[in-house]
Amino acid sequence: MIEEKDLSHIKTTDFAGSLAKNFLYNPLTAVLAIFLLAIGYLSLEIMPREEDPQISISGGSIIIPAPGLQPKEIEKILVEPLEQKLREIKGIEHIYAMSMENVAVLNVMYYIGQDRESSNLKLYDKVMQNMDMLPKNVMHPLVKPFDIDIDIPILGIAFYQNSNNLSYPEYLTEIENLKKEIASLDNVAKTQLKGAHKQQYNVQVDLAKLKGYHLSLGQIVKGIESIAVSVPSVKAQTKNNELVIFGIKNVIDSIKDVENIIVAQYMGSPTYLKDVATVIDSTDIQNKQSAYIIFKDGTEYEQITLSVSKLAGTNAVFVADDVNKLLKENKNRLTKLGIGCVVTRNYGQRANEAVNELIHHLLITIVIIAIMLVFFLGWRESLIVTFTVPAILAITLFIAFMTDQTINRITLFAFLLSLGLLVDAAIIVIENIHRHMHEEGSENRDMDELLITASDEIGAPTNVATLAIILTMVPMAFVGGMMGEFMKPIPYNVPVALLASLFIAYIFTPYLGKKLLSVSKPQEDEKSSETEQKPVTITRGENK
């Protein structure tokens, strides 16, 4: 451990040198490095993961029932006046109106990037302010905002029957019960069943018999509607202030009950539904929408799809894992009942794979930079620069986490884009230190003074160069439209990473240089010491 020394005699002119001077012997420098790496790792694990960034899209639909009005009337007295009033709302980009018989529908689309909650409030408020413009025979408008955050599912689960162990109603009940369990999981916002057919009694009228009994389809409909009336089940309080609640047994319990509905009477003789029609206990056959799952062996089954959406800003990976865990727990029970299930869409898995792949490429890039620096500066200098990269990314990830950002492909692309820029400051500092260490007479200089002076020298130009790069990124934050919203992680994260690179370079590069580097003193020339001049004896021959 290096003992603390008095460095007050070393003069600095830039905050780069000041940082190097203050942290060179500070005992908290090593703790700070561990802390930064820890919060960066935790942020990477905790941050919500998505494949693509969520884009703020605001809008809504206004539905106005107008019984008895024709499309042209609706357009003149409802749609056009309301369109003019809606144009008074700031931020609306498009209004699409549909005038149909008995109803008017207006779809409002705000500019991308508008705050959704504020936009919905302004839309509802404007409609309520102009209720006096509506004719008397028009019903109360329905304002239905778009909820893009939860309308896009992250999971799609296909259920199908591969045996006849259960009837269709029982099969549907099992799926609905599982749907309720999934909906109760944390951060699950919305669950929907698609492709399910409701149980109902289907009445197939024989037109020939209908004609023979001199009946019309209207009489059949009226006869069936006569038992489809709600009966009140609560009676007013009695004299003893008791509340009497009574119930009536369901009139329809079986096919026989439907068949015995009286549809007409002639000369005191009733005509039953079974006389002119066939009743079948089945599903809503008028619903033609069906989907099939086809396996590689060619077998196919009619499927019911359960879609699962998550709450905005939550981790798609965690939500998908919780749902898959619940499915795994119920797999054996569903198999015994003859119900199969296949996950057809897993947005959480795709998001996790996309993030992990980009992190893998990020690590490869760091290794390439480290190897390249070995040949130019040396392995110790390369090690110092390589450490700064995860420290910078750790700070950037933590700030992104604290500002409620998600980690997605665009966020990591911003890191990859700025990776070459992140090591610039550290490379410049370590290169200047390397130059000072190999200057003539460096062996006589104090190592602390060398590190601080080298860092201080390059402070001003490095700061200006980094600021210039940041200013080139900032205008991207003001790009509008879909592309601007999609690319916002770049101007948000790259400037933060570049600023972090400056502080990391000025704090840790001199500190690690003190730990790993040393000034090599020139060795004495052994050859010159061995080849010292010796007296030469010249022997002269005698003259003969």
CORBELZI-V689578 format. One record per pair of residues at least 12 apart in sequence whose ideal C-beta (glycine too) atoms are under 6 Angstrom apart, sorted by the first residue. I is the first residue (numbers start at 1). GAP is how many residues later the second one is. D is the distance in whole Angstrom. If there is no record, write none. Layout:
# CORBELZI-V689578
i=I gap=GAP d=D
i=I gap=GAP d=D
This chain:
# CORBELZI-V689578
i=4 gap=21 d=4
i=5 gap=20 d=6
i=7 gap=14 d=5
i=10 gap=439 d=5
i=10 gap=442 d=5
i=12 gap=444 d=5
i=14 gap=442 d=5
i=14 gap=445 d=3
i=14 gap=446 d=5
i=16 gap=439 d=5
i=16 gap=440 d=6
i=16 gap=443 d=3
i=16 gap=490 d=5
i=17 gap=435 d=5
i=17 gap=438 d=5
i=17 gap=439 d=3
i=19 gap=487 d=4
i=19 gap=488 d=5
i=20 gap=432 d=5
i=20 gap=435 d=4
i=20 gap=486 d=6
i=20 gap=490 d=4
i=21 gap=431 d=5
i=23 gap=484 d=5
i=23 gap=488 d=6
i=24 gap=486 d=6
i=24 gap=487 d=6
i=29 gap=482 d=5
i=36 gap=355 d=5
i=36 gap=358 d=5
i=37 gap=357 d=5
i=39 gap=359 d=5
i=40 gap=354 d=2
i=40 gap=357 d=5
i=40 gap=358 d=6
i=43 gap=354 d=4
i=43 gap=355 d=5
i=43 gap=358 d=4
i=44 gap=353 d=6
i=47 gap=354 d=5
i=47 gap=360 d=4
i=48 gap=266 d=6
i=48 gap=267 d=4
i=48 gap=358 d=4
i=49 gap=266 d=6
i=49 gap=268 d=5
i=49 gap=302 d=5
i=49 gap=303 d=6
i=49 gap=306 d=5
i=49 gap=358 d=5
i=50 gap=266 d=6
i=50 gap=301 d=5
i=50 gap=356 d=5
i=50 gap=358 d=4
i=51 gap=299 d=5
i=51 gap=300 d=4
i=51 gap=303 d=5
i=52 gap=356 d=6
i=53 gap=355 d=5
i=53 gap=357 d=5
i=55 gap=430 d=4
i=56 gap=57 d=6
i=57 gap=91 d=5
i=58 gap=52 d=4
i=58 gap=56 d=5
i=58 gap=58 d=4
i=58 gap=61 d=4
i=59 gap=49 d=5
i=59 gap=50 d=4
i=59 gap=51 d=6
i=59 gap=87 d=5
i=60 gap=48 d=5
i=60 gap=63 d=5
i=60 gap=84 d=6
i=60 gap=85 d=4
i=60 gap=86 d=6
i=61 gap=46 d=5
i=61 gap=83 d=5
i=62 gap=44 d=4
i=62 gap=79 d=6
i=62 gap=81 d=6
i=63 gap=42 d=5
i=63 gap=79 d=4
i=64 gap=14 d=6
i=64 gap=40 d=4
i=64 gap=77 d=5
i=65 gap=38 d=5
i=65 gap=74 d=4
i=66 gap=36 d=6
i=66 gap=72 d=5
i=67 gap=35 d=5
i=71 gap=28 d=4
i=71 gap=29 d=6
i=71 gap=30 d=6
i=74 gap=25 d=4
i=74 gap=30 d=5
i=75 gap=24 d=4
i=78 gap=26 d=5
i=79 gap=18 d=5
i=79 gap=20 d=5
i=79 gap=25 d=5
i=81 gap=52 d=6
i=83 gap=12 d=6
i=85 gap=45 d=5
i=89 gap=33 d=5
i=89 gap=37 d=6
i=91 gap=19 d=5
i=91 gap=20 d=5
i=91 gap=23 d=5
i=92 gap=16 d=6
i=92 gap=18 d=6
i=93 gap=16 d=5
i=93 gap=18 d=5
i=94 gap=15 d=4
i=95 gap=13 d=6
i=112 gap=369 d=6
i=112 gap=370 d=6
i=112 gap=373 d=5
i=113 gap=372 d=6
i=120 gap=25 d=4
i=124 gap=19 d=5
i=127 gap=14 d=6
i=127 gap=16 d=6
i=149 gap=163 d=4
i=150 gap=39 d=4
i=150 gap=40 d=5
i=150 gap=159 d=4
i=153 gap=154 d=4
i=153 gap=155 d=6
i=153 gap=156 d=5
i=154 gap=156 d=5
i=154 gap=162 d=5
i=154 gap=193 d=4
i=154 gap=194 d=6
i=155 gap=153 d=4
i=155 gap=165 d=6
i=155 gap=168 d=6
i=156 gap=149 d=6
i=156 gap=151 d=6
i=156 gap=188 d=5
i=156 gap=189 d=3
i=157 gap=149 d=4
i=157 gap=184 d=6
i=157 gap=186 d=6
i=158 gap=135 d=5
i=158 gap=145 d=4
i=158 gap=147 d=6
i=158 gap=184 d=5
i=158 gap=186 d=5
i=159 gap=16 d=5
i=159 gap=145 d=5
i=159 gap=182 d=5
i=160 gap=133 d=6
i=160 gap=141 d=4
i=160 gap=143 d=5
i=160 gap=180 d=5
i=161 gap=177 d=6
i=162 gap=176 d=6
i=162 gap=178 d=5
i=163 gap=175 d=3
i=165 gap=172 d=6
i=165 gap=173 d=4
i=166 gap=171 d=6
i=169 gap=30 d=5
i=172 gap=24 d=6
i=175 gap=129 d=6
i=179 gap=12 d=5
i=179 gap=127 d=6
i=182 gap=141 d=6
i=185 gap=137 d=5
i=187 gap=123 d=6
i=187 gap=124 d=5
i=187 gap=127 d=4
i=187 gap=132 d=5
i=189 gap=120 d=5
i=189 gap=121 d=6
i=189 gap=122 d=5
i=190 gap=119 d=4
i=191 gap=117 d=5
i=192 gap=115 d=5
i=193 gap=111 d=6
i=193 gap=113 d=6
i=194 gap=111 d=5
i=195 gap=96 d=5
i=195 gap=109 d=5
i=195 gap=110 d=5
i=196 gap=108 d=5
i=197 gap=86 d=4
i=197 gap=87 d=5
i=197 gap=90 d=6
i=198 gap=86 d=5
i=199 gap=84 d=6
i=200 gap=84 d=5
i=201 gap=57 d=5
i=201 gap=78 d=6
i=201 gap=80 d=6
i=202 gap=78 d=5
i=202 gap=80 d=5
i=202 gap=83 d=6
i=203 gap=74 d=5
i=203 gap=76 d=6
i=204 gap=73 d=6
i=204 gap=74 d=5
i=205 gap=72 d=4
i=206 gap=70 d=6
i=209 gap=67 d=4
i=210 gap=66 d=5
i=213 gap=58 d=6
i=213 gap=63 d=6
i=215 gap=49 d=6
i=219 gap=44 d=6
i=219 gap=45 d=6
i=220 gap=43 d=5
i=223 gap=38 d=5
i=223 gap=40 d=4
i=227 gap=24 d=5
i=231 gap=17 d=5
i=233 gap=14 d=6
i=255 gap=24 d=5
i=255 gap=26 d=5
i=258 gap=21 d=5
i=259 gap=14 d=6
i=259 gap=15 d=4
i=259 gap=20 d=5
i=260 gap=12 d=6
i=261 gap=12 d=4
i=290 gap=12 d=6
i=291 gap=12 d=5
i=308 gap=15 d=6
i=316 gap=31 d=5
i=316 gap=32 d=4
i=316 gap=35 d=5
i=317 gap=31 d=4
i=317 gap=35 d=5
i=320 gap=26 d=6
i=320 gap=28 d=3
i=354 gap=55 d=5
i=355 gap=52 d=6
i=358 gap=54 d=4
i=365 gap=54 d=6
i=366 gap=23 d=5
i=369 gap=54 d=6
i=370 gap=12 d=5
i=370 gap=16 d=4
i=373 gap=12 d=6
i=377 gap=57 d=6
i=380 gap=136 d=5
i=380 gap=137 d=6
i=381 gap=49 d=5
i=381 gap=53 d=6
i=384 gap=46 d=6
i=384 gap=125 d=6
i=384 gap=128 d=4
i=385 gap=38 d=6
i=385 gap=41 d=5
i=385 gap=42 d=6
i=385 gap=45 d=6
i=388 gap=38 d=4
i=388 gap=116 d=5
i=391 gap=113 d=5
i=392 gap=30 d=5
i=392 gap=105 d=6
i=392 gap=108 d=5
i=392 gap=109 d=5
i=392 gap=112 d=5
i=395 gap=105 d=4
i=396 gap=97 d=6
i=396 gap=100 d=5
i=396 gap=101 d=4
i=396 gap=104 d=6
i=399 gap=97 d=5
i=410 gap=79 d=5
i=411 gap=78 d=4
i=414 gap=75 d=5
i=414 gap=76 d=4
i=414 gap=79 d=4
i=414 gap=80 d=5
i=418 gap=76 d=5
i=418 gap=79 d=5
i=421 gap=48 d=6
i=422 gap=75 d=6
i=422 gap=79 d=5
i=425 gap=37 d=5
i=425 gap=76 d=5
i=425 gap=77 d=5
i=425 gap=80 d=4
i=426 gap=79 d=4
i=426 gap=83 d=5
i=428 gap=30 d=5
i=428 gap=34 d=5
i=429 gap=26 d=6
i=429 gap=76 d=5
i=429 gap=80 d=4
i=430 gap=79 d=6
i=432 gap=22 d=4
i=432 gap=26 d=5
i=433 gap=21 d=4
i=433 gap=80 d=5
i=436 gap=14 d=5
i=436 gap=18 d=5
i=437 gap=82 d=5
i=442 gap=77 d=5
i=443 gap=76 d=5
i=443 gap=78 d=4
i=451 gap=59 d=4
i=451 gap=62 d=5
i=455 gap=51 d=6
i=455 gap=55 d=5
i=466 gap=32 d=5
i=466 gap=36 d=6
i=470 gap=25 d=4
i=470 gap=28 d=5
i=473 gap=18 d=5
i=473 gap=21 d=5
i=473 gap=22 d=6
i=474 gap=17 d=6
i=476 gap=14 d=6
i=476 gap=15 d=4
i=477 gap=14 d=4
